[in-house]
Amino acid sequence: MRRLGAGARRFPLALATLTLLAACTSGRADTIEVEALPPPFTYVAVGASETVGIGADDPFTDSWPSVFYRTALARSATLVNVGVSGSTVRQALEQQLQPALAEEPRLVTVWLNVNDLVRQVSVEQYERDLGALVRGLRRGGATDVLVASTPPVVDLPVVRACLPGGTGCQLSSPLPSAKVITERVAAYNAAIARVAQAEGAVVVDLGAAAGGEINALVAADGFHPSTEGHRRVAGAFADALASLPSAGELRPPTDGDPAG
């Protein structure tokens, strides 16, 4: 579990406060506008190796949750990353749900689908597990949840190597045809949409974030997002965040580039 606190990001506010105190003690009547921060809140990232930051140049600072935290959330936020490499949704239910709930988060992001897909978890089982996870994370509506769709993984080099006729498969078992994988991606995404609608979550469209150039956004390992890929994912989550009714309580007072 990794935690990034809001303290360091409050430095400009602290500096303004010190300046105000100095002005008062010196007898000057200067007026200083101090930025009002939203109340502190916790953002928890739930997921697998992508959420951990694998593929980024610096997994700690360049992972998409870290980029999303720095660029899309108010400075009063604290990030807690409970992602575990290799996780399926079922494993996240067992290993990540309780640590996430212990933080009483105001916002949770979930990216869990690629491992389920390549391990050929049925759509029905995937939907049941994801529904249970999102339902738990929502805490009866106290937590906003953003849940990622499944990206077009059939174009990833590691996946293509495991399709019929491919060579050098690094996954635990070969995969069915590209057509079947593409159909399962669509079926997973339909399941994600149903879960989001039923549980009051918001879907983040990672297919749109890839923009048809997924191979340009993949790391040298042929599977995980590159640093630029992580930035693109963070931007997609930032776009989805803006659609939340509570976005004004979670975002900075002035908006910048969500994936900057």
C-alpha positions in Angstrom: 0.0 0.0 0.0 1.4 3.4 -0.9 0.2 6.7 0.5 0.7 10.2 -0.8 -0.5 12.9 1.6 -1.8 16.3 1.0 0.6 18.1 3.3 3.2 18.9 0.7 0.6 20.2 -1.7 -0.6 22.6 0.9 2.6 24.6 0.9 1.3 27.6 -1.1 -1.5 27.9 1.5 0.9 27.7 4.4 3.2 30.3 2.7 0.3 32.7 2.3 -0.7 32.2 5.9 2.8 33.0 7.1 2.9 36.1 4.9 -0.4 37.3 6.3 1.0 36.8 9.9 4.1 38.8 9.0 2.0 41.6 7.6 0.0 41.8 10.7 3.0 41.8 13.1 4.7 44.5 11.0 1.7 46.8 11.3 1.0 46.8 7.6 -2.6 46.8 6.4 -2.0 44.6 3.4 -4.9 42.4 2.2 -3.9 38.9 1.2 -6.3 36.5 -0.5 -5.8 33.0 0.8 -7.1 30.1 -1.3 -9.9 28.1 0.4 -9.3 24.4 0.1 -12.1 21.9 0.0 -12.3 19.7 3.1 -9.6 16.9 3.2 -10.6 13.6 1.6 -9.0 10.3 0.7 -8.7 8.9 -2.8 -8.1 5.1 -3.0 -6.8 3.4 -6.1 -7.9 -0.2 -6.5 -6.4 -2.4 -9.3 -3.6 -4.6 -10.6 -0.2 -4.0 -12.1 -1.3 -1.0 -14.2 -2.5 0.7 -11.0 0.8 -0.2 -9.2 2.5 1.7 -12.0 4.2 -1.1 -14.0 5.4 0.1 -17.4 6.0 3.7 -16.3 9.5 5.2 -16.1 9.0 5.8 -12.4 6.1 3.7 -11.0 5.8 5.9 -7.9 5.4 9.2 -9.6 4.4 8.3 -13.2 1.7 5.7 -12.4 -1.7 6.8 -13.7 -3.2 7.1 -10.1 -0.3 9.4 -9.1 -0.7 11.5 -12.2 -4.5 11.6 -11.7 -4.0 12.6 -8.0 -1.5 15.4 -8.8 -3.4 16.9 -11.8 -7.1 16.3 -11.3 -7.8 16.3 -7.6 -7.9 19.2 -5.0 -4.8 19.7 -2.9 -6.6 18.6 0.1 -6.7 15.0 -1.2 -4.6 12.1 0.0 -3.9 9.2 -2.3 -3.8 5.6 -1.0 -2.9 3.0 -3.6 -3.9 -0.5 -2.6 -3.3 -2.0 -6.0 -1.7 -5.5 -6.2 0.0 -6.7 -9.3 -1.6 -9.7 -11.0 -5.0 -9.1 -9.3 -8.3 -10.3 -10.7 -11.5 -8.9 -9.5 -12.0 -11.9 -7.2 -8.5 -11.4 -5.7 -9.2 -7.7 -5.2 -12.4 -8.6 -3.3 -10.2 -10.7 -1.0 -7.1 -8.5 -0.7 -8.0 -4.9 -1.5 -11.6 -4.2 -0.5 -11.1 -4.1 3.3 -7.9 -2.0 3.1 -9.7 0.4 0.9 -12.8 0.6 3.2 -10.5 1.2 6.2 -9.5 4.5 4.6 -13.2 5.7 4.4 -12.5 7.1 1.0 -14.5 9.8 -0.7 -13.3 8.6 -4.1 -12.2 5.2 -5.5 -10.9 4.3 -8.9 -11.1 0.7 -10.1 -9.2 -0.8 -13.1 -9.6 -4.5 -13.0 -10.3 -6.5 -16.2 -7.2 -7.4 -18.2 -6.1 -10.2 -15.8 -9.6 -11.6 -15.7 -9.7 -11.5 -19.5 -6.4 -13.3 -20.1 -7.2 -15.9 -17.5 -10.5 -16.4 -19.3 -12.8 -15.7 -16.4 -16.4 -16.0 -17.6 -18.3 -12.9 -18.2 -20.9 -14.0 -15.7 -18.3 -14.6 -12.9 -16.6 -11.3 -13.8 -19.8 -9.4 -13.5 -20.8 -10.9 -10.2 -17.4 -10.2 -8.7 -17.2 -6.7 -10.0 -20.7 -6.0 -8.8 -19.7 -7.1 -5.3 -16.6 -5.1 -5.3 -18.2 -1.8 -6.5 -21.1 -2.3 -4.2 -18.8 -2.6 -1.3 -16.6 0.3 -2.3 -19.7 2.6 -2.7 -20.4 2.4 1.1 -24.1 3.0 0.5 -23.4 6.0 -1.7 -20.8 7.6 0.6 -18.0 7.0 -2.0 -17.9 7.9 -5.6 -16.4 5.1 -7.8 -14.9 5.4 -11.2 -14.5 2.1 -12.9 -12.4 1.5 -16.1 -13.6 -0.2 -19.1 -11.5 -3.0 -20.8 -9.0 -1.6 -23.3 -8.6 -3.2 -26.8 -6.0 -5.7 -25.5 -6.0 -7.9 -28.6 -3.5 -5.5 -30.2 -1.0 -5.8 -27.3 2.2 -7.7 -28.4 2.1 -10.1 -25.4 -1.5 -11.0 -26.2 -0.9 -11.5 -29.9 2.0 -13.8 -29.0 -0.5 -16.1 -27.2 -3.1 -16.2 -30.0 -3.2 -19.2 -32.4 -0.1 -19.0 -34.6 1.7 -16.8 -32.2 5.1 -17.6 -30.7 6.8 -16.9 -27.4 3.6 -16.7 -25.3 4.4 -15.3 -21.8 1.0 -15.8 -20.3 0.0 -18.8 -18.2 -1.9 -20.3 -21.1 -2.7 -19.7 -24.8 -5.6 -17.6 -25.8 -8.5 -18.2 -28.2 -8.7 -16.4 -31.5 -8.5 -12.6 -31.9 -12.1 -12.6 -32.8 -13.1 -14.3 -29.5 -10.9 -12.0 -27.5 -12.4 -8.9 -29.2 -15.9 -10.3 -28.5 -15.0 -10.9 -24.8 -13.7 -7.4 -24.4 -17.1 -6.1 -25.7 -18.9 -8.5 -23.3 -16.8 -7.4 -20.4 -17.5 -3.8 -21.2 -21.2 -4.5 -21.3 -20.9 -6.1 -17.9 -19.0 -3.1 -16.6 -21.7 -0.8 -17.9 -24.4 -2.9 -16.2 -22.6 -2.9 -12.9 -21.9 0.8 -13.0 -25.6 1.5 -13.7 -26.8 -0.8 -10.9 -24.4 0.5 -8.3 -24.2 4.2 -9.2 -20.6 4.2 -10.5 -19.2 6.0 -13.5 -17.5 4.2 -16.4 -14.1 5.4 -17.7 -13.7 4.7 -21.4 -10.1 3.4 -21.8 -10.8 2.4 -25.4 -11.5 6.0 -26.3 -8.4 7.0 -24.3 -6.2 4.8 -26.5 -7.6 6.5 -29.5 -6.8 3.6 -31.9 -3.1 3.8 -31.1 -2.7 1.4 -28.2 0.6 0.1 -29.4 2.0 3.7 -29.2 1.0 3.8 -25.6 2.4 0.4 -24.4 5.7 -0.1 -22.5 8.6 -2.1 -23.8 7.2 -5.2 -22.1 4.5 -5.2 -24.7 1.7 -5.4 -22.1 1.6 -2.5 -19.6 1.1 1.2 -20.3 4.1 3.3 -21.0 4.6 6.6 -19.2 2.6 8.3 -21.9 0.0 5.5 -21.6 -0.3 6.2 -17.9 -0.8 9.9 -18.6 -3.5 9.1 -21.1 -5.3 6.8 -18.6 -5.1 9.5 -16.0 -6.7 12.0 -18.4 -9.5 9.5 -19.1 -10.2 9.2 -15.3 -10.0 13.0 -15.0 -12.6 13.4 -17.8 -14.9 10.9 -16.0 -14.4 12.7 -12.7 -15.8 15.9 -14.2 -19.1 14.2 -14.8 -19.7 13.5 -11.1 -22.2 15.7 -9.3 -19.6 16.0 -6.5 -16.8 17.0 -8.9 -16.7 20.5 -7.5 -15.8 19.1 -4.1 -13.0 16.9 -5.5 -11.3 19.0 -8.2 -8.9 22.0 -7.9 -10.6 25.4 -7.8 -9.2 26.2 -11.3 -9.0 23.4 -13.9 -5.8 22.7 -15.8 -4.9 20.0 -18.3 -6.2 16.8 -16.6 -3.4 14.7 -18.0 -0.7 17.3 -17.7 
